[in-house]
Amino acid sequence: MIPISEISAIAIYVAILFVIGFWSYKGHKTADDFIIGDRSLNFWLTALAAHASDMSSWLFMGFPAIIFVGGVFNAWFAIGLTFFMFLNWLLVAPRIRIQTEEYNSLTFSSFFESHFHDTSGLIRIFTAVMSFVFYTIYISAGIVGLGLLIETLFNIPYHLGITIGIFVIIPYLFIGGYTTLAWLDLFQGLFLMIVIVAVPLFVLPQVGGLSGVSKALDTYHVSKSLLPNLKLETFWNIFLSLCGWGVGYFGQPHIITKFMGIRKVTDMRKSMAVGMSWQAITMCFATLIGLIAIAYYQGSLDNPELAFVLMVKKTFSPMIMAFILCAVLAATISTMDSQILVLASSLTEDFYKRIFRKAASQKELLWISRAFVLAVTVISFSIAFFKISTIYSLVFYAWSGLGSSFGPLLLFSLYSKKANKYGAWAGILVGGFTSLIWPLVNQTVSPLIPGFLLGSLAIYLGSVLMRDKFHIHEKT
């Protein structure tokens, strides 16, 4: 029997989401409104939308699990993510906002196509294909997180849990668009930050404070230092931890598109300050959760990804527990809604409009975007149904694929005048396919590193080797 208090807490939370959704909703008359919000977001909305859409259930489940397993040393992952997100704000955000408005681009692919003068449509197609492959995997990771949360919270079957989760997400995503999701991300970002700070501070005294955590790390032989020794292998592992995740920020459309929607480019620095503060706080306390869990569970837990969820379930009353675990729901929804919207927008603009209905009206494109929202969700649900891997592994694989496919090309687009469409084609395909097959070749090095490097090399060589042909086409 599911306690009424738990149902009530989640119902209140979901009701708050719908109230915010309807309050922020404005009739979307065009695909531009639905996809990019008519570039009207203030700096607070932009900051929390970018960062909340970045952190999925991975923040509460996947990341604390790797801290639980590897201790303080694995905090290098958080340091790398924070550093490269800072570079993303500094190097990418202002330029992508300015240039996408100049080209009147709503998606990654339309920006690349306009920037490289690609009339063949191949950039759009390659971008849409890579987005589809990796985003369906990424979204499925969020659905897995929802299923595990609902299964643990209510003791109901996993498959019923993911079905319930989908019915929570789809309605307001279908109704709303870019601006509605930004307001929801603002609320959910603030809510999950409060939870991720409050819970470890509340539980910490129960394990003997920081000294208790330190003793547990010693007892169970888990790393207590960011730099345990000066061996070459240690520095290599630090490099892999920093870059194996962080470099991927340059190629995540669901994050980059948030930069494109800010109202004033001059507000970008203020938005960066808000967003980076949020990320630094949440990553620090997610690390603390993983460390506390080592002491709390005495170094042993069947599924470390459930450390936070089970900790909350054992510590708080049912209703408070349900409210707190809504933060995991918030993190998952914030990421999934942005990813589904980005992928549906790409399929609408790059496949439907480009190939099938070039003369489609704005109203038609709006409804097609919504249809793709449903289609993408169904496909991702099908992947999540079989639960083939952990949340961490699914997110890591998808993140690496997106970063390798689009990260090098975005940087070349913004900072190089020598890159051309031939290099762009090569970069998307080589980066994406390298990341796709790399786990079959090597399990120790992140697929993002070879994918990003080879993708960059492919852009450079493709542009250089085909430069003469490019100039001939330009003249004709």
C-alpha positions, 0 to 999 in steps of 0.5 A, spaced: 500 500 500 502 506 497 502 511 503 497 517 502 502 522 504 507 520 499 502 521 493 500 527 496 507 530 496 509 528 489 502 530 487 503 537 490 510 538 486 507 536 480 501 541 481 506 546 482 510 544 475 503 545 471 501 551 475 508 554 473 507 551 466 501 554 465 503 561 468 509 562 463 505 559 457 504 564 451 500 561 445 506 559 440 504 562 434 510 560 430 516 554 430 521 560 433 517 561 439 516 554 440 524 552 439 528 558 441 523 563 445 524 569 440 530 570 444 527 573 450 530 570 456 533 574 462 540 572 465 537 568 471 532 564 466 538 563 461 543 561 467 538 556 471 536 553 464 543 552 461 545 549 468 539 545 470 538 542 463 545 539 464 544 536 471 539 530 470 538 524 475 546 523 474 547 529 479 543 525 485 545 518 482 550 517 477 555 522 480 555 520 488 556 513 485 562 514 482 564 518 489 562 512 493 566 507 489 573 511 488 572 517 494 575 524 493 580 522 487 574 521 483 572 529 484 576 530 479 570 529 474 566 535 478 572 539 477 573 538 470 565 539 469 566 546 472 572 548 469 569 546 462 562 549 463 566 556 465 570 555 458 563 554 455 560 561 458 566 564 456 568 562 449 562 559 446 556 563 449 556 570 447 559 568 440 553 563 439 548 568 441 550 573 436 552 569 430 545 565 430 541 571 430 545 574 424 544 567 421 537 567 424 538 560 426 534 556 431 538 549 431 545 547 431 545 544 424 541 550 421 547 555 424 552 550 421 549 550 414 549 557 414 556 558 417 559 554 412 554 555 406 552 548 405 546 548 400 547 540 399 543 539 406 548 534 408 550 538 414 543 538 417 542 531 415 549 528 419 547 533 425 540 530 425 542 523 425 548 524 430 543 527 435 538 522 434 542 516 435 545 519 442 539 523 444 535 517 444 540 514 449 541 520 453 533 521 454 533 513 456 538 514 461 533 519 464 527 515 464 531 509 467 532 514 473 525 515 473 523 508 473 528 507 479 526 512 483 519 510 483 520 503 484 524 505 490 519 510 493 513 506 492 515 499 491 512 498 484 515 494 478 520 498 474 516 498 468 510 501 471 515 506 474 518 508 467 511 509 464 508 513 470 514 518 469 513 519 462 506 521 463 508 526 468 513 529 463 509 529 456 503 533 458 507 540 459 512 539 454 507 538 449 503 544 451 509 548 452 516 550 449 522 554 450 520 559 454 515 555 459 521 550 460 526 555 462 521 557 467 520 550 469 528 549 469 529 556 474 524 553 479 527 546 479 534 548 479 533 552 485 529 547 488 534 541 487 540 546 489 536 547 496 535 539 497 542 537 495 545 542 500 540 540 505 540 533 505 548 532 506 548 537 512 542 534 515 545 526 515 552 528 516 552 528 524 549 521 524 555 519 521 560 522 526 561 529 522 567 530 517 571 526 522 566 520 521 567 520 514 574 521 514 575 514 519 570 511 514 574 512 508 580 510 512 577 503 514 574 502 507 580 504 503 577 509 499 581 515 497 581 521 501 586 525 497 585 529 490 593 527 489 594 521 493 601 520 489 606 523 484 606 517 479 605 518 472 599 514 472 595 518 477 596 524 473 594 520 467 588 518 470 587 526 473 587 528 465 582 523 463 577 525 469 578 532 467 577 532 459 573 525 459 567 529 461 569 536 461 570 537 453 564 534 452 560 541 454 562 544 447 558 539 443 551 539 447 546 542 443 541 542 449 545 546 453 548 551 447 541 552 445 540 556 452 545 561 450 542 562 444 535 565 447 538 570 452 535 577 451 541 581 451 548 579 450 551 584 455 547 580 460 551 574 459 557 575 464 551 576 469 548 569 467 555 566 467 556 568 474 549 565 477 550 559 473 557 557 475 555 559 482 549 554 482 554 549 479 560 549 484 555 549 489 551 543 487 557 539 485 560 540 491 555 537 495 553 531 490 561 529 492 559 530 499 553 525 498 557 520 495 562 521 501 557 521 506 554 514 503 561 511 504 560 512 512 552 511 512 552 504 508 559 502 511 562 501 505 557 496 502 551 498 497 548 493 492 547 499 487 551 505 489 546 509 484 541 508 489 545 511 495 542 518 495 535 515 494 535 510 500 539 515 505 533 519 504 528 514 505 531 511 511 532 518 514 526 522 513 518 521 514 514 519 508 512 526 506 518 529 507 522 524 503 517 524 497 518 532 497 526 531 497 526 525 492 522 530 487 529 534 487 531 527 483 525 528 479 526 535 478 533 534 475 531 528 471 525 532 468 530 539 467 534 535 462 529 530 459 525 536 457 531 540 454 533 534 450 527 532 447 525 539 445 532 540 442 532 533 438 524 534 436 526 541 433 532 538 429 528 533 426 522 538 424 527 543 421 532 538 418 528 532 416 521 534 415 522 541 413 528 540 409 526 534 405 519 533 405 515 540 406 520 546 404 514 550 404 510 548 410 507 553 414 509 555 421 503 552 424 504 546 421 511 546 423 509 547 430 505 541 430 510 537 427 515 539 433 510 536 438 509 530 434 516 529 434 516 530 442 512 524 442 515 520 437 522 521 441 519 519 447 516 513 445 523 511 442 527 513 448 522 509 453 523 503 449 530 503 450 529 504 457 524 498 458 530 493 457 535 497 462 541 495 459 546 499 463 547 504 468 545 511 468 552 513 469 554 509 463 548 511 458 549 518 460 557 518 459 556 514 452 551 519 450 555 525 452 561 523 449 558 522 442 554 529 442 561 532 444 565 528 439 560 530 433 559 537 435 564 540 439 570 540 435 565 543 429 562 549 434 569 551 436 572 551 429 565 555 427 566 560 432 574 561 431 576 559 425 576 562 418 579 556 414 574 551 416 569 549 410 563 545 409 567 539 407 571 539 413 564 540 417 562 534 414 568 530 415 568 532 423 561 530 424 562 523 421 569 522 424 567 525 431 561 521 432 563 514 429 569 514 433 565 515 439 560 510 437 565 505 436 570 506 441 568 502 447 568 496 443 576 498 442 578 501 449 574 501 455 579 505 459 579 511 455 573 516 455 570 515 447 570 523 448 577 524 448 579 520 441 572 522 438 574 530 439 581 529 437 579 525 431 573 530 429 578 536 430 583 533 425 578 531 420 575 538 420 582 541 419 584 536 414 578 536 410 578 543 410 585 543 407 585 538 402 578 540 399 580 548 399 581 548 392 574 545 390 571 549 395 573 556 392 571 553 385 564 552 388 564 559 391 566 562 385 560 559 381 
